[in-house]
Structures are given as C-alpha cells and as structure tokens.
Amino acid sequence: MMDEKLFETMENYINGRMTAEEQQSFEQEMSSNPELREEVEMHRKLVSSIETESVRQMLEQIHEENFAQEETPVVSMRSRARYFPLAIAASVALLILAGWWVFSWQSSQPEALYATYYSPDEGLPTTLGYMDDAQFAEGMISYKMGDYAEALDYWQPLLSADPANDTLNYYGGLAYLGSGQAEKAIAHLEKVTANEGSAYQTDARWYLALAYLKNERTTEAQALLQILTEEDSPYREASREILEKLE
C-alpha cells in the first residue's frame, strides 16, 4: 500500500512547498535514512521524466495541428492555452499513477519493509544497573542516545567474557542492527531466539526477522513472522502486515 503521507511530504519537498523549518527537518531525516533519501531521489527523477514526456507530447500535438498544413504555420496563443492545462493534468495523473506503482512495488521488497517497520528498542532504564556493571550501564546510555558504535565499544569486552549472555546478545544485536550491520546483528539475535527461557525471545524474534529482511533473507524472516502472528505479542499485527506484503 502506498504511504500517502510520505508521498505528499516528498511532493511538497520537491516542489518547494515546505516552510524552512519543515525543509530542515525533512533533510535531517533524509540524512539519517538512506532508504528515504533514495526514494526522494527516485521520486524527483520520476517527476522530471513525466513532465518532460508531457511537454514532448504536447509539442507533437501542436506540431500536428499547426505545421502539418500547407499554409504558413502559426502557433496561436489559443492553441497553447488549450494544451498547457491538458499537459499539466496529464502530468499530474501520470505522477499519481507512477507514484502509486513505485510505492506499491517498493513496499513488497524485503529491505523496504525493514525500513518501514524498524524502530529501535527503547533499551533498559539506566538507573537499573546490569549486575552492578557500570560498563554495561554506560553502554546503555550510549545506545539510548543512538550512538551504537560507542555502545558496542562498551559491550564488546563484556560479550567476549560472557558470549552466551542473553541481555548482552540482545542489546549487542540491536546495536549492530541500528548501525546497519545486519549480519552481525543476526549472529547475536539468533542466540537469543534459540534460548526458550530467554525473557528477550519474542523481542529478539521480531528484530531478527527485520534483520533477515534487511539482508534479503525472506524465507527465514517469514518463518519468524509466522511465529509472531501466533503469539500474544505487540508484534502480531505488524507481522501479519509484512507477511501479506511478501505474498
């Protein structure tokens, strides 16, 4: 399904209909979201190509009406006034249809679904220490601030010392996923999902499914999402939606 709100936002940005504050906010969002940046650029090219094609067709029609005659051709203001609205209307209609197709096509792609449904886990309250471990707590502060590389700097020594620890594997996996390293995230999250007694198992299944989608491992993602649809969890509806789009 096309995201109508995003479609409208991109239209306003490309056509310069945003306030300075809205433009700055949207550009900041693009700078941190490569997928969004690619979509905006694709949309910009699409607008340009459609407008170019509409103008070309309009000129051909004017040529046929005015220059295919024996007498000296005269392109009247009336002709141009009549065709420009048609060209604009055609451009808008084609843009809507093409935009709908682009979004529908993209929404069925695994990596685009990852971008749509991914949002970081909020993390643990930093007032609660991890086994009184200040190093873990410092890493959690960095994680909650979105500095995943720094969080991993704190947590990697702890993971090396305790490689089977569910909490470390879960948040370490999320930090890797947040920093775009899906393959490393998968390695840690798989350990958590394999532990039937883990308090993080359901959450780990969700983020592992997203990591699989990011790496185009659709079959493995579908298997986990199916499990999540059968559980009473906050991921049930989103899992169903993704599975439907992957069909």
C-alpha positions as CSV (number, residue, x, y, z in Angstrom):
1,M,0.0,0.0,0.0
2,M,1.3,3.5,-0.8
3,D,2.2,5.7,2.1
4,E,0.1,8.7,1.2
5,K,1.5,10.9,3.9
6,L,5.1,10.3,2.8
7,F,4.1,10.7,-0.9
8,E,2.6,14.1,0.0
9,T,5.6,15.1,2.0
10,M,8.0,14.3,-0.8
11,E,5.8,16.2,-3.2
12,N,5.9,19.3,-1.0
13,Y,9.7,19.0,-0.6
14,I,10.4,18.5,-4.3
15,N,8.1,21.3,-5.3
16,G,9.3,23.8,-2.7
17,R,6.1,23.9,-0.7
18,M,7.7,23.4,2.7
19,T,8.5,26.0,5.3
20,A,12.1,26.5,6.2
21,E,11.6,24.5,9.4
22,E,9.8,21.7,7.6
23,Q,12.5,21.5,4.9
24,Q,15.3,21.4,7.5
25,S,13.5,18.7,9.5
26,F,12.9,16.6,6.4
27,E,16.5,16.9,5.2
28,Q,17.8,15.9,8.6
29,E,15.5,12.8,8.4
30,M,16.9,12.0,4.9
31,S,20.5,12.4,6.1
32,S,19.9,9.6,8.7
33,N,17.7,7.4,6.5
34,P,19.4,6.2,3.2
35,E,16.2,4.5,2.1
36,L,14.2,7.6,2.4
37,R,16.9,9.6,0.5
38,E,16.8,7.1,-2.3
39,E,13.0,7.3,-2.5
40,V,13.1,11.1,-2.7
41,E,15.7,11.0,-5.5
42,M,13.7,8.4,-7.4
43,H,10.6,10.5,-7.0
44,R,12.4,13.6,-8.2
45,K,13.6,11.7,-11.3
46,L,10.1,10.4,-11.9
47,V,8.6,13.9,-11.7
48,S,11.2,15.2,-14.2
49,S,10.7,12.3,-16.6
50,I,6.9,12.6,-16.6
51,E,7.0,16.4,-17.1
52,T,9.4,16.0,-19.9
53,E,7.3,13.4,-21.6
54,S,4.1,15.5,-21.2
55,V,5.8,18.5,-22.8
56,R,7.0,16.4,-25.6
57,Q,3.6,15.0,-26.3
58,M,2.1,18.5,-26.1
59,L,4.6,19.8,-28.7
60,E,3.9,16.9,-31.0
61,Q,0.2,17.7,-30.9
62,I,0.7,21.4,-31.6
63,H,3.0,20.5,-34.5
64,E,0.4,18.1,-36.0
65,E,-2.3,20.8,-35.8
66,N,-0.3,23.8,-36.9
67,F,2.6,22.5,-39.0
68,A,1.1,19.6,-41.0
69,Q,-0.9,22.1,-43.1
70,E,0.2,23.6,-46.4
71,E,-0.1,27.2,-45.4
72,T,2.4,29.1,-43.3
73,P,2.2,27.7,-39.7
74,V,1.0,29.9,-36.9
75,V,1.0,28.7,-33.3
76,S,-1.7,30.7,-31.7
77,M,-2.0,31.7,-28.1
78,R,-5.3,29.9,-28.1
79,S,-3.6,26.6,-29.0
80,R,-1.0,26.9,-26.3
81,A,-3.6,27.9,-23.8
82,R,-5.7,24.9,-24.7
83,Y,-2.8,22.4,-24.5
84,F,-0.9,23.5,-21.4
85,P,-3.8,22.7,-19.0
86,L,-4.1,19.3,-20.7
87,A,-0.4,18.7,-20.3
88,I,-0.4,19.7,-16.7
89,A,-3.4,17.4,-16.0
90,A,-1.8,14.5,-17.8
91,S,1.4,15.1,-15.8
92,V,-0.4,15.1,-12.5
93,A,-2.4,11.9,-13.4
94,L,0.7,10.1,-14.6
95,L,2.6,11.2,-11.5
96,I,-0.1,9.8,-9.2
97,L,-0.3,6.5,-11.0
98,A,3.5,6.2,-11.3
99,G,3.9,7.2,-7.6
100,W,1.4,4.6,-6.6
101,W,3.2,1.9,-8.6
102,V,6.6,2.9,-7.2
103,F,5.4,2.7,-3.6
104,S,3.4,-0.5,-4.1
105,W,6.5,-2.1,-5.7
106,Q,8.9,-0.9,-3.1
107,S,6.6,-1.9,-0.2
108,S,6.8,-5.5,-1.3
109,Q,10.5,-5.6,-1.2
110,P,12.2,-7.0,1.9
111,E,14.7,-4.2,2.5
112,A,12.0,-1.5,2.1
113,L,9.8,-3.4,4.6
114,Y,12.6,-3.4,7.0
115,A,12.9,0.4,6.6
116,T,9.2,0.8,7.1
117,Y,8.8,-1.3,10.2
118,Y,12.1,-0.9,12.0
119,S,12.3,1.3,15.1
120,P,14.9,0.8,17.8
121,D,14.1,-0.8,21.1
122,E,14.0,1.8,23.9
123,G,16.5,0.0,26.0
124,L,16.7,-0.6,29.7
125,P,16.3,2.2,32.3
126,T,19.9,3.4,33.0
127,T,19.0,3.7,36.7
128,L,19.0,-0.1,36.9
129,G,22.5,-1.4,36.6
130,Y,23.3,-4.7,34.9
131,M,24.7,-6.9,37.7
132,D,26.1,-3.6,39.1
133,D,28.2,-3.3,36.0
134,A,28.9,0.3,35.3
135,Q,30.4,-0.6,31.9
136,F,27.1,-2.0,30.7
137,A,25.2,1.0,32.1
138,E,27.5,3.4,30.2
139,G,26.9,1.4,27.0
140,M,23.1,1.6,27.5
141,I,23.3,5.3,27.8
142,S,25.1,5.5,24.5
143,Y,22.6,3.0,23.0
144,K,19.6,5.1,24.1
145,M,21.3,8.2,22.6
146,G,21.6,6.4,19.3
147,D,25.4,6.2,19.4
148,Y,25.5,2.5,18.6
149,A,29.2,2.3,17.8
150,E,30.1,3.7,21.3
151,A,27.6,1.3,22.9
152,L,29.4,-1.6,21.2
153,D,32.7,-0.3,22.4
154,Y,31.4,-0.7,26.0
155,W,29.7,-4.0,25.4
156,Q,32.1,-6.0,23.2
157,P,34.5,-6.8,26.1
158,L,31.6,-8.0,28.1
159,L,30.4,-10.1,25.3
160,S,33.8,-11.6,24.9
161,A,33.8,-12.5,28.6
162,D,30.2,-13.8,28.6
163,P,29.3,-14.8,25.0
164,A,26.1,-16.7,26.0
165,N,24.6,-13.8,28.0
166,D,21.1,-13.1,26.6
167,T,21.0,-9.4,27.7
168,L,24.3,-8.7,26.1
169,N,23.5,-10.6,22.9
170,Y,20.1,-9.0,22.6
171,Y,21.3,-5.4,23.0
172,G,24.5,-6.0,21.2
173,G,22.5,-7.4,18.3
174,L,20.3,-4.3,18.3
175,A,23.3,-2.0,18.4
176,Y,24.7,-3.8,15.3
177,L,21.3,-3.6,13.6
178,G,21.0,0.1,14.4
179,S,24.4,0.8,12.9
180,G,23.5,-1.0,9.7
181,Q,25.5,-4.2,10.4
182,A,22.6,-6.7,9.9
183,E,24.8,-9.8,9.5
184,K,26.5,-9.2,12.9
185,A,23.1,-8.4,14.4
186,I,21.8,-11.7,13.1
187,A,24.6,-13.7,14.8
188,H,23.7,-12.3,18.2
189,L,20.0,-12.3,17.9
190,E,19.9,-15.9,16.8
191,K,21.5,-16.9,20.1
192,V,18.7,-15.2,21.9
193,T,15.8,-16.7,19.8
194,A,17.3,-20.2,20.4
195,N,17.0,-19.8,24.1
196,E,13.5,-20.9,25.1
197,G,13.9,-19.5,28.6
198,S,15.0,-16.0,27.5
199,A,13.0,-13.0,28.6
200,Y,14.0,-11.4,25.3
201,Q,13.0,-14.2,23.0
202,T,9.9,-12.6,21.5
203,D,11.6,-9.2,21.0
204,A,14.6,-10.9,19.5
205,R,12.4,-12.8,17.0
206,W,11.0,-9.5,15.8
207,Y,14.3,-7.8,15.4
208,L,15.9,-10.9,13.9
209,A,13.0,-11.1,11.3
210,L,13.7,-7.4,10.4
211,A,17.5,-8.1,10.1
212,Y,16.7,-11.0,7.8
213,L,14.5,-8.7,5.7
214,K,17.3,-6.2,5.5
215,N,19.6,-8.9,4.2
216,E,17.0,-10.2,1.7
217,R,16.7,-13.5,3.6
218,T,12.9,-13.6,3.1
219,T,12.2,-17.2,3.8
220,E,13.8,-17.0,7.3
221,A,12.0,-13.8,8.0
222,Q,8.7,-15.3,7.1
223,A,9.2,-18.2,9.4
224,L,9.8,-16.0,12.4
225,L,7.0,-13.6,11.5
226,Q,4.6,-16.5,11.3
227,I,5.5,-17.5,14.8
228,L,5.0,-13.9,16.0
229,T,1.5,-13.9,14.5
230,E,0.6,-16.9,16.7
231,E,1.9,-15.2,19.8
232,D,0.1,-12.7,22.0
233,S,2.7,-10.1,21.5
234,P,2.9,-6.4,20.4
235,Y,4.3,-7.6,17.1
236,R,1.4,-9.7,16.0
237,E,-0.4,-7.2,13.7
238,A,2.8,-5.8,12.2
239,S,4.0,-9.4,11.5
240,R,0.7,-10.1,9.7
241,E,1.0,-7.0,7.6
242,I,4.6,-7.8,6.5
243,L,3.6,-11.4,5.6
244,E,0.7,-10.1,3.5
245,K,3.0,-7.8,1.6
246,L,5.5,-10.6,1.0
247,E,2.9,-12.8,-0.6
